[in-house]
């Protein structure tokens, strides 16, 4: 009982400590609001029209920034569906077998009914001992959350949350709006910052807020710009941070561009098809997080194909969840059928070589 109680206390302390970076960001944002709205706009700007314009634009950016940050923090990461968890009988069977090829045979048998195409570096089925499940493609176990996270990008201490399939769009918008927030403050505060050094400001406490506001906003702009640029590159390449560090492994070998469908499709996979939802922190990403279309044409021989001539885009929602005959949701299938560069198979030989992620379609890799 004592060790169990000490572990509970330790975990409780860790949970509190994990919120310190978020509290730090919240305090900086609260101070920046006070310094910009009260000390800069209300106290230092004399022109009413300029003051109103600054305040309106500032509050629009501020609301979008806080909204995206909130969504990134409090959106729970998605975990693999129950189809990927081992049944009680499979767990018993796995425990009875010696670790090695016999266990891999069991896992391969289970994986045949699931849309799993990535492997470990040694070519084995990706299995999580802690969660007792077969990892879907792009899924990884987070040591901080102690859970398997769908399309895990990284665990971010500044949001105290895992960034993955469910909140990656929110994270991108958080970076974008926080960068815009800092750039706007830097641009509008610049002339007052210059006045500070030329003794053009009244000798009040406002001038010190103006000074530190410019320094903090400009410094954050540099770091945010580099981070936002990096993640824009990842979105265009359809890679997560983990995949950029270590490329995914398929049956034919390592392929860093295995999930890339071209810049447009890669972008829409994160932000969705409807343009009106792109700048808003609401969920609009395509797919279910458990299966992803790939640019590969090599068929995984362990994965059965769907019947010839079937069109995944016309399947009902109920059929979508039946693995593996329909591993991709309708929204994912649109990624493969919306442009002429992705063509259907038109010969018997092509039908024998079905795309690894979208059975019934032959997929050509975009240049």
Number of C-alpha atoms within 10 A of each C-alpha: 6 7 8 9 10 11 12 12 12 11 12 11 11 12 13 9 12 16 15 15 15 16 13 12 13 13 12 13 15 11 14 22 17 14 22 24 18 14 20 21 22 16 15 19 14 10 10 11 10 11 17 13 11 18 15 11 12 19 14 11 17 18 12 20 21 16 18 26 23 16 21 28 21 12 15 15 22 22 23 21 14 9 15 21 18 17 14 9 9 14 14 11 12 18 11 10 13 9 10 8 11 12 17 17 14 16 20 18 12 18 21 17 18 23 24 28 25 24 21 15 15 9 13 15 22 23 20 15 9 10 15 14 21 24 26 28 22 25 24 22 19 14 9 14 13 10 18 24 29 27 28 27 21 17 17 14 15 16 22 20 21 27 29 27 25 26 27 25 28 27 24 24 25 23 21 21 23 26 23 19 22 22 19 19 21 20 12 16 20 16 10 19 21 13 14 17 10 9 10 12 16 11 10 11 9 17 23 15 19 23 19 14 23 24 15 15 21 20 12 16 21 13 11 19 16 12 16 19 13 12 18 15 13 17 24 18 21 24 24 22 15 15 19 15 10 12 18 23 20 21 19 13 15 16 15 18 19 20 20 20 26 17 15 11 23 20 19 20 23 24 26 20 18 10 11 8 14 18 16 16 23 15 17 19 24 21 20 21 24 25 25 25 23 20 22 24 18 16 19 21 11 14 20 18 22 18 10 14 12 14 17 25 17 11 13 11 10 8 14 19 16 14 17 21 22 27 27 27 25 20 17 23 23 16 21 24 16 11 10 8 13 18 14 19 19 10 8 9 9 15 18 14 20 25 24 26 30 30 27 25 28 25 27 17 16 11 6
